[in-house]
């Protein structure tokens, strides 16, 4: 079996630091919502039915459940709502759970990438890099490719061996 090693200079070139605050992400959405396809996905702050009222600030452990497919396709996937409700119901009160989705269209992806907006939790508006744990749901084989793209766009190296302890557990 062939093993691949990564050269340090390649790792340095791939690392993108996307350090956007939730306020900056919210401000960007407010100013660009009309330019996005399917803007209603971003207009909700996670206050829909069956969501937890726990806050980011009041939590010491933060989990993001990430769908590697767009929201409109992920609605029928019960993995994320099931895991979300189980973590909220069975996990300690100090745990915060959020959800993120792959970009709805290529145009959304290009606009957000150009403006350095990372993949973010829909409720907290925090980028993936701010979470302690990222749980990816890949409904079909092709969506596995999206995991690396989402991580890279969020400033997280796709290969676990290249990540530091400051990066979330994927």
For each residue, the residues with C-beta under 8 A, 3 or more apart:
1:
2:
3:
4:
5:
6: 10 11 159 161 162
7: 10 11
8: 11 12
9: 12 13
10: 6 7 13 14
11: 6 7 8 14 15 157 162
12: 8 9 15
13: 9 10
14: 10 11 152 157
15: 11 12 155 157
16: 152 153 155
17: 155
18: 116 117 118 127 129 153 154 155
19: 127 129 155
20: 24 25 28 116 117 118 120 127
21: 24 25
22: 25 26 56 120 124 125 126
23: 26 27 125
24: 20 21 27 28
25: 20 21 22 28 29 117 118 120 125 126 127
26: 22 23 29 30 125
27: 23 24 30 31
28: 20 24 25 31 32 115 117
29: 25 26 32 33 42 125
30: 26 27 33
31: 27 28
32: 28 29 35 36 111 115
33: 29 30 36 39 42 43
34: 39
35: 32 111
36: 32 33 39 42 104 107 108 111
37: 104 105 107 108
38: 41 71 72 104 105 108
39: 33 34 36 42 43
40: 43 44
41: 38 44 71 72 101 104 122
42: 29 33 36 39 122
43: 33 39 40
44: 40 41 47 48 122
45: 122 123 125
46: 51 98 99 121 122 123 124
47: 44 51 123
48: 44 51
49:
50: 81 85
51: 46 47 48 84 123
52: 88 96 97
53:
54: 58 59 88 93 95 96 97
55: 58 59 96
56: 22 59 62 96 124 126
57:
58: 54 55 94 96
59: 54 55 56 62 94 95 96
60: 94
61: 92 94 95 96 132 133
62: 56 59 95 96 97 98 124 126 130 131 132 133
63: 87 95 96 97 98 131 132 133 134 135
64: 97 98 99 100 121 128 131 133 134 135 168
65: 80 83 84 97 98 99 100 135 137
66: 99 100 101 119 128 134 135 136 137 150
67: 70 71 74 77 80 99 100 101 102 136 137 139
68: 102 136 137 138 139 143 144 146 147 150
69: 73 74 77 101 102 138 139 140 143 146
70: 67 73 74 101 102 103 104 105
71: 38 41 67 74 75 101 104
72: 38 41 75 104
73: 69 70 76 77 139
74: 67 69 70 71 77 80 101 137 139
75: 71 72
76: 73
77: 67 69 73 74 80 137 139
78: 81 82
79: 82 83 137 139
80: 65 67 74 77 83 84 99 137
81: 50 78 84 85
82: 78 79 85 86
83: 65 79 80 86 87 135 137
84: 51 65 80 81 87 88 97 99
85: 50 81 82 88 89
86: 82 83 89 90
87: 63 83 84 90 91 95 97
88: 52 54 84 85 91 95 97
89: 85 86
90: 86 87
91: 87 88 95 97
92: 61 95
93: 54
94: 58 59 60 61
95: 54 59 61 62 63 87 88 91 92
96: 52 54 55 56 58 59 61 62 63 124
97: 52 54 62 63 64 65 84 87 88 91
98: 46 62 63 64 65 121 122 123 124 126 131
99: 46 64 65 66 67 80 84 121 122 123
100: 64 65 66 67 119 120 121 122 128 150
101: 41 66 67 69 70 71 74 104 122
102: 67 68 69 70 119 143 146 150
103: 70 106 108 109 112
104: 36 37 38 41 70 71 72 101 108
105: 37 38 70 108 109
106: 103 109 110
107: 36 37 110 111
108: 36 37 38 103 104 105 111 112
109: 103 105 106 112 113
110: 106 107 113 114
111: 32 35 36 107 108 114 115
112: 103 108 109 115 117 153
113: 109 110 116 117 153
114: 110 111
115: 28 32 111 112
116: 18 20 113
117: 18 20 25 28 112 113 120
118: 18 20 25 127 128 129 153 154 155
119: 66 100 102 127 128 150 153 154
120: 20 22 25 100 117 124 125 126 127 128
121: 46 64 98 99 100 124 125 126 128 131
122: 41 42 44 45 46 98 99 100 101 125
123: 45 46 47 51 98 99
124: 22 46 56 62 96 98 120 121 130
125: 22 23 25 26 29 45 120 121 122
126: 22 25 56 62 98 120 121 130 131
127: 18 19 20 25 118 119 120 130 154 155
128: 64 66 100 118 119 120 121 131 134 150 151 154 156 168
129: 18 19 118 154 155 156 167 168
130: 62 124 126 127
131: 62 63 64 98 121 126 128 134 168
132: 61 62 63 168 169
133: 61 62 63 64 168 169 170
134: 63 64 66 128 131 156 168 169 170
135: 63 64 65 66 83
136: 66 67 68 147 170
137: 65 66 67 68 74 77 79 80 83
138: 68 69 141 143 144 146 147
139: 67 68 69 73 74 77 79 143
140: 69 143
141: 138 144
142: 145
143: 68 69 102 138 139 140 146 147
144: 68 138 141 147
145: 142 148 149
146: 68 69 102 138 143 149 150
147: 68 136 138 143 144 150 151 158
148: 145 151 152 158
149: 145 146 152 153
150: 66 68 100 102 119 128 146 147 153 154
151: 128 147 148 154 156 157 158 170
152: 14 16 148 149 155 156 157 158
153: 16 18 112 113 118 119 149 150
154: 18 118 119 127 128 129 150 151
155: 15 16 17 18 19 118 127 129 152
156: 128 129 134 151 152 163 167 168 170
157: 11 14 15 151 152 162 163 167
158: 147 148 151 152 162
159: 6 162 163
160: 163 170
161: 6
162: 6 11 157 158 159
163: 156 157 159 160 167 170
164: 167
165:
166:
167: 129 156 157 163 164 170
168: 64 128 129 131 132 133 134 156
169: 132 133 134
170: 133 134 136 151 156 160 163 167
